[in-house]
Amino acid sequence: MSDWSDEVLEAARAALAPLEGTLEAAGLREPVEVLRDRWGVPYVSAASLEDLWFAQGFVTASERLFQIDLALRAANGRLSELFSDLTLQQDRFARTIGFSRLGANEAARWSDASRTMYGRFIEGVRSWIEGMASPPFEYALLAADPEIPEDLGGWAAAFAYAAWGLSGNWDSELLRVHLAERLGPDAVEVLLPPLPSDQPNAVAGGLAGRLLDAIPRTRGAGSNNWVIAGSRTASGRPLLANDPHLLVQQPGAWFELHLRAPGYEARGVAFPFAPGVLVGITPHHAWGITNVTGDVQDLYEERMNDDGTATEFDGAWEPLVVHREQIRVRGGDPVEVDVRESRHGPLLEFTPVGIVDVDFVPVERAYALRWTASDGLLEPSMLVELANADGFESFREALRGIACPGQNVVYADVVGTIGYQLTGRYPIRRSGDGTVPVPGWTSDHEWDGFVPFDRLPWSRDPERGYLASANNRTHDEGYPHVIGHDFHAPYRARRIADLLDPQRELTAEHMARIQMDTVSLPARALLPRLTALDPRDEDERWALDLLRSWDGDERATSTAAAIYNAWLWSIARRLLRADDDPTTYERYHAWREPFVCAALTNLLGSPVPDWAGDGDDWDGVLHRSLAGALATLTERLGPDRSAWRWGALHRVRFAHILARMPALGPVLVAAEHELGGDEQTILQGGFDARHGFEAAVVPSWRIVADLADVDGSMAVLPTGQSGNPASPHWNDQAPLWIEGRLRPAPVTRKAVEAAATRTLMLVPPG
């Protein structure tokens, strides 16, 4: 390594948190015990809830301070204070959407219990900052100091920022407008068609029947969860599995820990910037989440007056509210941003395009965004109620505290109950279905409240013995309300059902294997049509023969999977004229799910549309695209076809945000693997198709909870607990994660003590 890398590691070592002995923490009222297991997972035991939240903030900051700081800066539009104009567009967007304004409103709504909970957490973070021996290495590299908000609203803004990536569907509305304008109205139906109607009973919510058809979602991460009744398990008690899918990042999105005090006990994962366990296990029950991908955002096209200061509504002019935002830019002058807001919400300037290395494209019309986050996000004290629930009914009641983003929550307890609840707020629209922008100058399209919580889909102890969700539509055709239209395609949910349906003696090991499944049902559906070609040369013959014998398993070692994905990429670029109209291609195909899961199947059954391709029939398009795919594989992986593995194209790289700095890659890249799967396999491996095939969305945590013996539960993070590259827990779980192995996640006090390898006592000063 270079001298600079050595200096970075030395600075990182100086900032390592003490893990043993006794440490004074200013603001603590009574001693707190922090045990750690061999993976660095802290088990925090306090004499009161107030000290528990303080200790959680203190311990989390000791491992993830820079991550906390960065998340709060991103949410409040303050990244440019560190990164200059490199992040100015991102800050402008954050100020326009108004995450900080939403945070202030949210904190004002919180109960006293929530405000106390969060306030003590923040005090713990500040106590660590004030007493730490050395700041994290990032601050030395950036010549900066930690700077965290003083007010609760600045922290609550991080909930709004997190909710943004899990909300929809304003960008889908814009995409439909863009496709209609560029390619014609018929192209919208071709490129965003409904899915087939033969979905199985993966989840029926509180109703019986088949899943509704759905349009694939054009953005957003995904997740899997399922829960198995004791009638289908070897132990006779439930099993629960969950693997939330989020953007690749280092350190990871979650901080894993165990929290224990009179009135609360849970272990699982938390947001680094917030108190409480969001997903996890107690001695009595466990729960897991997936994103609903419901429609909680609408665009209103506003009719403006001549000077752009007012909008029309039902024949009268209403003055816009103007928020003057000042963005401090490192090394430059502050940038003033005037955010204009109508009765419906802020007027948008830009729309983000892509998954990674996001581009910001100007919005050409006066669109205002209405988002349910304005009416509520998440009540922190709800997490205490979730952990303290004594059964499914009280657990459901606690879930009322989730307003945005809505989550599919599965539940299992030691008594044997399994359950499912859809959560969140979904608007009741006066007219329209939320799929396209609507006129904002008339009251015809206003919201008339939200779907009542008691009418949201739910289920308890279904006869089939399991419940599952994978961001698909989770209610049947008889459901009377609109939750959304732009759900994810149902193929992950179908595959989970395929693997669960025949089983009656399921174990935790079965659950872990299912989480690693890489079979693509869309590939199996597309292959017969794609491979019906007569080869034109030996290269095509070799490729087509290989694909004809392929079972659709996108394992990392598969050559066929590499050819299949390169071929799809080449087909999309040709049909959408990527070289001539890159904007349309990138806006539509960055998230390729609509194309692969619905559009291409329908396109192949009809003549090539006039707007697509270059005058070829389908055989011509497929031949040319296959030749392009083979050329791409040769260019990227070399002429030796034995090196054409899907994983060689589809790599995942867990790199710190500063890893791009020269010579720091060896220090700040925690792990890099060849990865199987894609966006429609249970092992999630979604990627930004604008840039190739590098995985961008992956399982951010895996857990299998065993309700026959909660101490037999298992989990794994993608890299490790610590955000410090000098820590042994920076990436010690990476080999387990890529191999599909899980590590123990004990819950009861006896098991926790047996797993502990280090003890730290936090004590009040003096």
N, C-alpha and C positions, 0 to 999 in steps of 0.2 A: 504493500500500500504506500501511497505518497505521504510526504511529511504532513500535508494538509489533512489527510484522512486520519493520521495518527493524532493530530491536534484535536480533531473533532471527537475522536473516541476518548481522548483524555478529558475533554470538557464534559462528555457524556458520563464518564465514570465519576467525575466530581459531583454530578447532579443525582447520582443514584440514591434512592430512598433507603434509609435504614430499615432492615427487616427483622432485627432482633434487639433485645434489650429494652430499655425504657426511654421514651421520648416525650418531652414536654410539648404540649399543644395549647397555646394561649386561647382562651375561650371555652375550653372543655371544663365541664363542671364536676364530673366524676371520672375515675379511670375507665378506660375502654381496652378490651383485649382484642388483638388482631393476630389470629393464627393464619399461617399460610401453608398450603400443601406444596408438593414438589413442582407443581406447575405455576406457582406464584399466585394462586387464587386466594384472596383474603376472606377470612371468616371473622366478621366483626361482631363482637358482643358488647352491648352497652347496658347500663342500668336504667336508662330512660330513652324514650323516643327522640327527645331533643338532642341528646348526646349521640344517638345513633346516626341521625342525619348529619350532624357536625362531623362525626368520624368518617362517614361515607365521603363527604366532600374533601376532607383532609387526605384520606388514603387515595382517592381517585386522582386528586391533583398531584400527589407524590409520584404517580406513574404516568399521568396524561395531561399535565398542565398546558403544554403548548397546544394540544388537540382541543382542549376546552376553550382556550383563548381564540384559536382559529375559528372554531364553530360559532362563537359569539360574534366575532368580527364579520364572518360571512353573513350571519343572520341580520346584523345591524348595518350592513353596507359599509364596512370599515376595513376591508382587506387592503385597499390602496394605501393605507397608512403604513403598511409593511412592504407591499410589493409594487408601489408606484402605479404607473398607468397600465401595467400588465393586467390588473384586475379592475380597471375603471368601469368597463362595460358590465361586469358582474355586480359591482357596487351600485351602478345606476339602476340595474334591474331590481336589485334587492330594495332600493329606496322607492322605486316605482310601485312594486307590488305592496310594499309597506310592511315588511315583516316586523320591523320595530314598532310601528303603529299598532299592528295586531297584537304584539306582545304586551304593549302597555294596556290595551283594552282587556286582554286576557287576564293579566295579573290583577287588574281592578275587579274582575269577576270572582277571583278565587275566594274560597272560604278562609276563615281565620286559620283553620288547621293546615290548609295548603300553604298559606303564606308563612306560617311558622316553620313548617317542614322545609320549604325552600330557603327561607331566610337562614336557618341553621346550617343547611348544606353550604350556602355561600360563605357563611362565617368560617366553616371548615376549610374551604378553598383558600380564603384570605389568610387564615392562620398558617397554612402550609407556606404560602408565598412569603409571608413576613418572617418565618423562621427557617426557611430552607437554607442549606449550606451553600448551594450554588444553583443558579437558574438552569433550566434545560438548555442543552447545547444550541438549540435553534436560535435562541436569543443572542448568543455570541455571534453566530453566523450572520444574523440580520442586523446586528448592532441595535437591538431594541430591548425593551423591558416588558414583562407581563403587564397587560392592561385589561382588566375585566370590568364589566358594568357595575355601577353602584346600586342601581335600582332593579327591582324584580322584573320590570317590563323588559329590560335589556336581556335578561336570561330567558324569559318566556318567549321572546322572539325566536329563540332556537327551536322551540316546538313548532312555530309557524314555518320556519325554514325546513325542518324535517318533514312537516306535513305537505309542503309544496311538492316534493318529489314523489309523494304517494297519492296525489290528488289528480283528478281529471274532470273534464276533458277539454279544456279550452283550446289546447293545441290541436286536438283532433278536429274541432270546429274550424279552426284556421286552415288546417290541411284540406278539408273538404272544399273550402272556398278557393284555395290555391289550385287544386286539381281541376276544379270546374273552370276556372279562368284560363289556365294554361292548356288543358287537354280537352275541355268540353264537359258538359254535365254528365254525359254517359260514362265518362272515365271514373267518376266517383263510385258509381255502382260496380264497375268492373274491378277497381283496385281496392275497394273497401266493401266487399260483398258480405252478406250474412254467412255464417258458418253452416255446415250440414246439420240436419235436424235429428241425427241418430245418436245423440249423446247419451251415455248411460247414467244410472243413478249414483253419481259420485257424491252428491249432496242434494237433498231436497229441501233443506231448511226446515221450517215447521210444517211443510206441506208435502204431500206425496206427489209422485209423477216425475216426468223427465225434465232435464235441464232445458232451459230456453235456448234458442239460437242466439248467437252473439257475434258482434263485429269485433275482430281482434283489436286489441289496444295498440296504439302507435307509440306509446312511451310508458315509462314507469318500470320499476323493478317488480319482481314477483317473489312468491314464497310457496312452500308446501307445508301443510299440516294435516295430520290424520290422527284419529283416536280409535282404539280397538276395544270392544267390550270383552269382558272376561269369558264369554261364551266362545270366543275365537282364539283365546290365548292358552298357552300351555299351563300357565299358573292359575288360571281361573279369575285373574284380576286384570284391570285394563292396562293397556300400554298407550303412550302418547308420543308422537314424533313431530318435530318441527325443525325447519331449516329456512329462516328468513333470508331472502335474496336481496343483496344490496350492492352498491358500486364497490369495486375493488379499491381498497385503501389500506394504508399502513401508517399509524396503528389502526386496528379494526374499528368498526362502528360501535362495538359493544364493549363494556367493561363488565367482566364476570365477577360475581362476589356473592357472599352469604351474609345476610343482615339479621341480627337477632337482638331483641330487647323486649321488656314486658309490653305486650300489646302488638307485637309484630314479629314474624319470622318468615323468611323466604330466601331461597337461593336461585340465581339465574343471571340474567344480564340486565344492565341498566344503560341508559344513555350516559356518556361521561359527563354531560353538563346538567344532570338532573338527579334528584334523590329518588330512592325506591327501586324495587326490582320490577321491570316492565313485563318480562316473560320468564316463567320459571316454575319452581316446585316448592311446596311446603310439606310438612309431615302428613298433611291431610289430602292435598290435591295438587294437580299440575295443570298448566294451561299453555297454549301455543297460539300464534297469530299468523295470518296472512292478510295482505292488503285486499280490500274489497274491490278496488278499481271501479268504484261507483262514480256516477256523474254528479260532482258537487261544485262544478264551475260552469258558468254561462257567460257568453259574450253578448253584449248589447251594442249594436251600432248606433252611435249617438248622432243626432242632427244638431249641428253647432250653429251658433249665430255668426255673423260676419267676422267679428274680432276674436272668436274662439274663447269667449269668457263665460258662455252659458250654453245649456242644452235645452232642447224642447221636450216637454212632457205634457201630454194631453192638452196641447194648444197653448201652454204657457212656457215662458223662458225661466229656467232655474239657474242661478249663478253657480259656476263651478267652485268647489273648494280647492284652494291652491296651497300645497305644502312646499315651502321653500326648504330644500335639502342642501346642505353643504358637505361635500365629500373632500376630506383632506387627502392630498396626494403627496406621497413621499417625494421630496426633491422638487416639487412643483407647486404651483399656485392651487388653492382650493377650487373645486369645480362646483358651480351652483346648478342645481337641478330643480326645476319647478314641476312638481307632480300635480297634475290636474285630476280632480276626482268628481264624478257625477253621483247622482243618487245610487247608481248601481255599483260604483267602485272606481278604482283608478283607471285612467286612460293609458293604454299600452303604447310604448314607443318601439319595443323590440320583442321578438320571440326567439327563445333559444332553440337551436337545432342540433341534434346529436346527443350522444351519451357521454363521450369523453371529448376533451378539447372542444367544448361547446362553442358554436358560432352564434352570434346575435344578429338576426335578420330584421330590418326595419318593418314595422307594421304600417301599412299604407292607408288604413282607414281609421276613423275615430271609434275604436272599440274600447268599451269599458268592461272590466272584469268583475263579476259578482262571484264570490267564493264563500262557502259555508264557514270557513275559518273566521270570518268576521263575526260569526255568532257563537263561536266557542271552539276550543282545541282539546285540551286534556286537563282534568282536575287532578293535581298531584296526589291529594289525599285518597283518591280512588284506589291507588295502588295498595294502600293499607287495607282498604275494604276488600279488595280482591284476595289478598293473602289471608284475611281473617274469616272469609266466607266458610260457613259450616255445612254448605250443600250447594247444589246447582242453582237453586232459586235465589239464594242470597248472593251468589256469584254473579248471576244475571243482573240482579238489581244494581250491583256495584258498577257494571259495565255501562250504565247510563252516563258515567263520567267521561266516556270517550265520545267527543263530538266530531273531531276531524284530526287525522284521517280515519275513516271507518275501517274496521278490521273484522275479519272472520276469526272468531275466537273459539277454539275447541277446548274441552274441559274433561278431566277424568279425576276420580277420587278413590280413596282406599275402600270405600263402601261398595264400589262397583259401578257407580253412575258414570255415564259418558254423556256429553252434551255439546251443542253448537249454538252460537249466537252471532248474528250479524249486527254490527254496531255502527254508530255514526249518524249524522243528520243528512237527509236527502230531500231536496226541495220538492214541494208540490207546485208544479207549474200551472199557471192559469191557462196556458195554451202552449203547444209545441212539445217536442220530446227532448230538447237539449242537445241535439246532434249538430245544429248549425247556428250561427249568430242570428239574433232576432232584433227587430226594431226596438230601440230604447226610447223612442219619442211617444209611445203609447203605453197605456197600462195593461194592454191585452196580454203581455208576456211576463207580468210580475209573478213573484213567488207568493203563494198563500200558505206560508208556514212550512213545516217539515213533516215527513212521515213519522207518526208517533212511534216511540220506541217499542211499545207493546205490539205493534203491527209489523215489526221487522222480523224476517225469517229466523227461526230457531228450531232446535230439535233436541229431544232427550231420549236416550235409550232406544234407538230405532231397531226394528226387527232384524235388519240385515247385519247388525252387530258392528258397524263402523260408520264413521263420519269423516269426510275428507274435503279439503278445499285447496285450490291451486290458482287463485285469482280468477277463476271462471265464474260464470253466473251460477248462483247457489239457490235459486228459487225456481219453482215450476211455472207452467204456463197459466195457472190459475191465480197467480199472485197479482193483486189489484194495483200495486204501486210501481212507479218507475224508480229503480235503484240506479240504473244506468244502461248504456248500450255498448260502450267501448270496453267491455271486459276482455281479459286475456282469452286466447283460444283454449278449448277444453282438453287439449291433448295430454298435458301433465296429469290432470285429474283423471282422465280415462286410463292412463297407464298405471296410476296408483290403484285404481279400482281393479284393473286386470290382474295385478299382482296380489291384491288382498282377497278378491272374491273366492278363489278356490281353497284358501287356507283356513284351517281350524285349530292349529296348535302353534300359533305365532309366538315368537320370543323377541326379546330386545335385539338379539343378533339379526333376526329377520328384518326388523325395522331399519337397522343400520345398513343392511345390504340394499334395501329398497331405496334409501336416500342416495345411493351411488349408482342407480340405474341410468344407463345412457341410451336406451332404445328410443328412437324417434318415430312416433306414429305418423307424422306428416311425411317422413322419408318413405315409409312403407306404402303410403297412399300414392305418392308421386312417382315412385320408381317404375311401375309398369308402363306408364305413359312415356316417361323420359327415355326408357331403354327400348321402346318399340322401333327405334331407328334401325335402318340397315347401314352398317358401317361403310364408310367411304375409303378407309385406309386401315392399315394395321394398327396404328395408334388408337383409332376409334374402336376397332374391334377389341383390343386389349381392355380398354376402359369400360366398354359396354358389357363385355363378358364378366368383368369383375363386379360391376354394379348389379347385374342380373342375379348373381349368386350371393349378394349381400343381404343380410337380415335386417338392416336398418339400425344396427347397434353402432352408435357413434363413439366407440371407445377410442382412447387417445392413440392406440397403436394401429387403428384402421386406415388402410390406404383408400378403401372405397369411400369412407366418410370424407376424406380430404377431397377426392374427385367430386363427390356429390355437392359439397358446399362451395367449392370453386366454380362448379357448373352453375349453381343457382346464382352466385354472385355475377357471373358473366351474362346469364340470361337477363337478369334485372338491369344491368348496365346497358344492354343492347335494346331492350324493350322501352326503357325510359330515356333513351338517348342521353346517357350521362355525360358524354363529351360535349354535346350541343346545348343541353339544358341542365347543368349540374345542380342548380338550385332545386328544381323539382325532384330530381333523383335523390338528393340528400335529405330533403324534407320528408319525403315519403319512405325512403328505404334505410334511413339510419337505424330505425327499429324495423327489422325485416319481417316480423311476425305476420302482418297482414298479407304480404306478398306470398310467403311460403305456405301459410296455413289455409288460405282461402282463395286469394286472387289467381295464383298460378294454376290451380286445379281447374277453375272455371275458364280461365283464358285458353287452356289447352283444349277445351271442348268446343271452342268457337273459332272462327277465322281470326287471324291476327288483326287487331284494331288498326284503323288508319293512322292513329297518332303514335303507334308503337313500331319499333324495329325500323327496317330500311327497305320495305317492300317484299321481303321474303315471306313464304308460307312458313308454317310451323316447323316443318322438317328443315328448312333452310335456317331458321332462327336457332334451332337446337344444334344443328351441325356446326354452325359458325361459333356458337357459344361454347360447345364442347371443345372445339379447337382452341378457343381463347382460354378455357379453363386449364387445359393441358399445358399451354404456353405459360400461364401464370404459375403453375406448379413447378415447371422447369426453372423459371426465373427465380422463384422464391426458395425452392428447396434443392435445386440442382438436377442434373440429368439422371442421377441414380434413383430409379423409382422405388427401391427398397427404403429410401429416406422419405418417401411421401406418406408420412403419418399425419393423421388429423391433428394430433397433439403438437407436431412440429409447426403447424400453422396456428393452432389454437392454443396459445400459451397464456398463462396468467402470471402477472408480475406484481407482487406486493411491494410497492416502492413508496417511501416517504415523499412528501410533496417537495422536499428540497433535494431529492436524489438526482434531479436534472443538473444540479450544479457540478461543474467539472471535477472529476476525480472522486466524487463522493458516492457513486453507484455501489462500489463494493461494500461500503459501510451502511448505506441507507436503503438498499434493496434487501428486504427481509427474507424473501423466498421467490423463486421462479420455477414454475412447473409446466409440463405438458398436461393439458386438461382435455378430457372427453366431454361429450354432450354439446348442447346448444340451448337456445332459449325455450325449446319445447321438450326437453328431456327433464326427468326428475332431478338429475344432477344438473343444476342450472349452469349454463355457460354462455349467456347472452353476450353479444358483441356489437360494436358500432360498425355497421356494414359500409360506412363511408370510408373507413380506414383499413379495412381488411378483416382479420379474424381474431385478433387478440381479445381474450375474454375480458369483459368489462363489468358483468353482473354475475355474482357467484354466491353460494351459501355463506352467509356472514357468521353463522353459528349453527351447529347441529346439536340437537338434544334428543335423547330417547329416555322418557320417564317411565319407570316401572312401578306401578301402584301396588304390586304384590310385595315389593321391598324397595321403598323409596331410596335406600342407600345403594341399591343396585343400579340407579339411574346413571346415565353416561352423557358426556357432552364433549365438544371440541371447538376451538376457535381456529381460524385460518392460519394465524401465525403465532401469537402469544399475547400475554396479558399486558406487557409493558410497552410503553412508547419510547423507551430509552434503548438505543442500539448496543449499549454496554451491558445491558441486563441479560442474564441467562434466559429470561422469559420474553425476550424480544421476538423470538421465532421458534421456540422449542416445541410448539405444537404443529408446526408446518408439516413434518413427515407424517403425522397421524392424519391430518386433514386430507392430504392428497391421496393417501392410501385407503381412506374410508374407515379408519379406526377411531374409536372413541376412548376417552379416559374417564375414570371414576368421577362422579359428582355427588359425593355423600351429602346427606341432609340432616340426620339426627346428630345430637351432640356427641354421643359415643363414637359414631363413625367419623365425625369431623375431627375429634381429638386423635383418633387412630391414624388419620391421614395427615395430620399436621407435622411439618418438619421444622417450622420456625415460629417463635412467639415474640410479638412486639407489644409492649404496654404503653398506651398513650395516657399521659397523666396531666392534670392541671399544673400550671407553673407553681413553683414554690413548695 
